[in-house]
Amino acid sequence: MAKELEPKTETLAETDNYMVWKAVEPDGETTYHMELNNVTLHFFQEEWDEIVQLMKNLGKK
């Protein structure tokens, strides 16, 4: 029963100092997490979509 309450996690990208992973919660909501050394940023799906677009725009500069 406890396993059903745990989110399913997946590492999306990782370097020596940084990691991005996502968690699918038991209620179906997906959250994204950026670990940058000792700081972790948490995003809901809509926020994640916006930050990904921001990074894509930065890559065009």
ZADO-1210 file (C-alpha; in nm, 4 decimals, padded with zeros to 6 digits):
<atoms>
<atom x="00.0000" y="00.0000" z="00.0000" code="MET" pos="1"/>
<atom x="00.2816" y="00.2454" z="00.0839" code="ALA" pos="2"/>
<atom x="00.4347" y="00.1917" z="-00.2623" code="LYS" pos="3"/>
<atom x="00.1169" y="00.3318" z="-00.4188" code="GLU" pos="4"/>
<atom x="00.1684" y="00.6590" z="-00.2291" code="LEU" pos="5"/>
<atom x="00.5250" y="00.7077" z="-00.3554" code="GLU" pos="6"/>
<atom x="00.5818" y="00.9225" z="-00.6652" code="PRO" pos="7"/>
<atom x="00.7433" y="00.7602" z="-00.9675" code="LYS" pos="8"/>
<atom x="01.0672" y="00.9473" z="-01.0345" code="THR" pos="9"/>
<atom x="01.2866" y="00.9675" z="-01.3429" code="GLU" pos="10"/>
<atom x="01.6196" y="01.1461" z="-01.3913" code="THR" pos="11"/>
<atom x="01.5998" y="01.3569" z="-01.7082" code="LEU" pos="12"/>
<atom x="01.9553" y="01.4969" z="-01.7162" code="ALA" pos="13"/>
<atom x="02.2586" y="01.4932" z="-01.4899" code="GLU" pos="14"/>
<atom x="02.6097" y="01.6386" z="-01.4728" code="THR" pos="15"/>
<atom x="02.8689" y="01.6371" z="-01.1946" code="ASP" pos="16"/>
<atom x="02.6962" y="01.9264" z="-01.0160" code="ASN" pos="17"/>
<atom x="02.3416" y="01.9471" z="-01.1523" code="TYR" pos="18"/>
<atom x="02.0430" y="01.7213" z="-01.1969" code="MET" pos="19"/>
<atom x="01.6939" y="01.7530" z="-01.3420" code="VAL" pos="20"/>
<atom x="01.4315" y="01.4959" z="-01.2529" code="TRP" pos="21"/>
<atom x="01.0577" y="01.4562" z="-01.2631" code="LYS" pos="22"/>
<atom x="00.8095" y="01.2950" z="-01.0295" code="ALA" pos="23"/>
<atom x="00.4685" y="01.1626" z="-01.1224" code="VAL" pos="24"/>
<atom x="00.2584" y="01.1813" z="-00.8090" code="GLU" pos="25"/>
<atom x="-00.0021" y="00.9163" z="-00.7202" code="PRO" pos="26"/>
<atom x="-00.2760" y="01.1660" z="-00.8149" code="ASP" pos="27"/>
<atom x="-00.1273" y="01.1922" z="-01.1666" code="GLY" pos="28"/>
<atom x="00.0293" y="01.5369" z="-01.1288" code="GLU" pos="29"/>
<atom x="00.3832" y="01.5705" z="-01.2663" code="THR" pos="30"/>
<atom x="00.6395" y="01.7945" z="-01.0992" code="THR" pos="31"/>
<atom x="00.9895" y="01.8793" z="-01.2188" code="TYR" pos="32"/>
<atom x="01.2934" y="01.9435" z="-01.0004" code="HIS" pos="33"/>
<atom x="01.6244" y="02.1149" z="-01.0794" code="MET" pos="34"/>
<atom x="01.9036" y="02.0477" z="-00.8337" code="GLU" pos="35"/>
<atom x="02.1769" y="02.3100" z="-00.8722" code="LEU" pos="36"/>
<atom x="02.4433" y="02.2306" z="-00.6149" code="ASN" pos="37"/>
<atom x="02.2687" y="02.3057" z="-00.2832" code="ASN" pos="38"/>
<atom x="01.9580" y="02.4712" z="-00.4363" code="VAL" pos="39"/>
<atom x="01.6552" y="02.2797" z="-00.5629" code="THR" pos="40"/>
<atom x="01.3875" y="02.4441" z="-00.7760" code="LEU" pos="41"/>
<atom x="01.0453" y="02.2801" z="-00.7988" code="HIS" pos="42"/>
<atom x="00.8083" y="02.3321" z="-01.0936" code="PHE" pos="43"/>
<atom x="00.4545" y="02.2293" z="-01.1780" code="PHE" pos="44"/>
<atom x="00.3934" y="02.1296" z="-01.5415" code="GLN" pos="45"/>
<atom x="00.2906" y="02.4774" z="-01.6610" code="GLU" pos="46"/>
<atom x="00.5920" y="02.6376" z="-01.4921" code="GLU" pos="47"/>
<atom x="00.8233" y="02.3720" z="-01.6357" code="TRP" pos="48"/>
<atom x="00.6940" y="02.4320" z="-01.9881" code="ASP" pos="49"/>
<atom x="00.7697" y="02.8022" z="-01.9459" code="GLU" pos="50"/>
<atom x="01.1220" y="02.7479" z="-01.8082" code="ILE" pos="51"/>
<atom x="01.2011" y="02.5094" z="-02.0959" code="VAL" pos="52"/>
<atom x="01.0858" y="02.7750" z="-02.3434" code="GLN" pos="53"/>
<atom x="01.3005" y="03.0331" z="-02.1630" code="LEU" pos="54"/>
<atom x="01.6081" y="02.8097" z="-02.1975" code="MET" pos="55"/>
<atom x="01.5357" y="02.7491" z="-02.5647" code="LYS" pos="56"/>
<atom x="01.5131" y="03.1250" z="-02.6192" code="ASN" pos="57"/>
<atom x="01.8419" y="03.1732" z="-02.4367" code="LEU" pos="58"/>
<atom x="02.0049" y="02.9219" z="-02.6706" code="GLY" pos="59"/>
<atom x="01.9014" y="03.1389" z="-02.9691" code="LYS" pos="60"/>
<atom x="02.1046" y="03.4368" z="-02.8419" code="LYS" pos="61"/>
</atoms>
